[in-house]
Amino acid sequence: MSFTDFFIPTIVVIIIAYGFIKRTDLFSTFIEGAKEGISTSLDILPSLICLMTCIGMFKSVGGFGILASLIQPLTDFFGFPEECAPLIFIRPMSGSGALSVYNNIVSQYGADSFIGRVASVMMGSTETTFYTVAVYFGAIKIKNSRYAIPAALVGDMTGWIASVIAVRMLF
């Protein structure tokens, strides 16, 4: 047995002990937190449904392929594998969609190929930007994201470029 086997039970014991020391009604506090969690889930549900619907529509009309062909000169300039280009567009929108594209890349080219390694680093160094913004901003009812999306997309773009550079330098 390792430390990790005891980590979660230890955290639970610490929380219960802290509640007893502070003389807190743990059950009522837990129920209140669960109600808040359900309420938050219901608040963000419309944003998530809209996001997933838009992604599905865009994917079904071949939008990701069109975008990939539009940025091909830029990806060629950075030495970015053409096979990883769909990840550039699907990753900011959908983690499960990106995982599906990633699985296809790894099964077709192998995890130890240049393409597989770039895809792996991309998956670890980028975020599901639009999903995250929809969840967090929807939870606190912010309608104007201002600079959050452009800044996050610049971070994603940095991750895409850095993934190629890192794989070239390390492998």
C-alpha positions, 0 to 999 in steps of 0.5 A, spaced: 500 500 500 502 506 498 501 513 500 496 515 495 491 509 498 490 513 504 490 520 501 482 521 500 480 517 507 485 522 510 482 528 507 475 525 509 477 524 517 480 531 517 474 534 515 470 530 520 475 532 525 475 539 524 467 539 524 467 536 530 472 541 533 468 547 531 461 543 533 458 544 526 452 540 524 456 536 518 450 533 515 446 539 514 452 543 511 453 537 507 446 537 504 446 545 503 453 544 499 449 539 495 443 543 494 448 549 491 452 544 487 445 542 484 443 549 483 449 551 480 449 545 475 442 547 473 444 554 472 450 552 467 446 547 463 443 551 458 450 554 456 453 547 456 447 545 451 448 551 447 455 549 446 455 542 445 449 543 440 454 548 436 460 544 436 455 538 433 453 542 428 460 545 426 463 538 426 457 535 422 458 540 416 465 539 416 467 546 419 474 543 422 476 541 416 475 547 412 479 551 418 484 546 418 485 547 410 485 555 411 491 555 417 495 550 413 500 555 411 501 557 418 502 550 420 507 548 415 511 554 417 511 552 424 513 545 422 506 543 425 504 536 423 498 536 418 494 530 422 494 534 428 491 540 425 484 538 427 486 538 435 487 546 434 480 547 433 476 541 437 480 542 443 478 549 445 471 547 444 470 539 447 475 535 451 471 529 449 471 531 441 479 532 442 480 525 446 476 522 440 481 525 435 487 524 439 485 517 439 485 516 432 491 520 431 495 515 436 492 509 433 494 511 426 501 513 427 503 511 434 504 514 441 512 514 439 511 517 432 512 525 432 505 526 430 503 522 436 508 526 441 505 532 438 498 530 439 500 528 446 503 534 448 498 538 445 492 535 449 496 536 456 498 543 454 492 546 452 485 547 455 477 546 453 477 554 453 470 555 451 467 549 455 471 552 461 468 559 460 461 556 459 461 553 465 465 558 470 462 564 467 455 561 466 456 559 474 457 566 476 452 569 471 457 573 467 455 574 460 461 579 457 467 575 458 471 581 455 478 579 454 478 572 457 477 568 451 482 572 447 487 571 452 485 563 453 486 562 446 493 566 445 495 561 451 492 555 447 496 557 441 502 558 445 501 551 447 500 548 440 507 552 437 510 550 444 508 542 443 512 542 436 518 545 439 518 541 445 517 535 441 523 537 436 528 539 442 526 533 446 526 527 441 
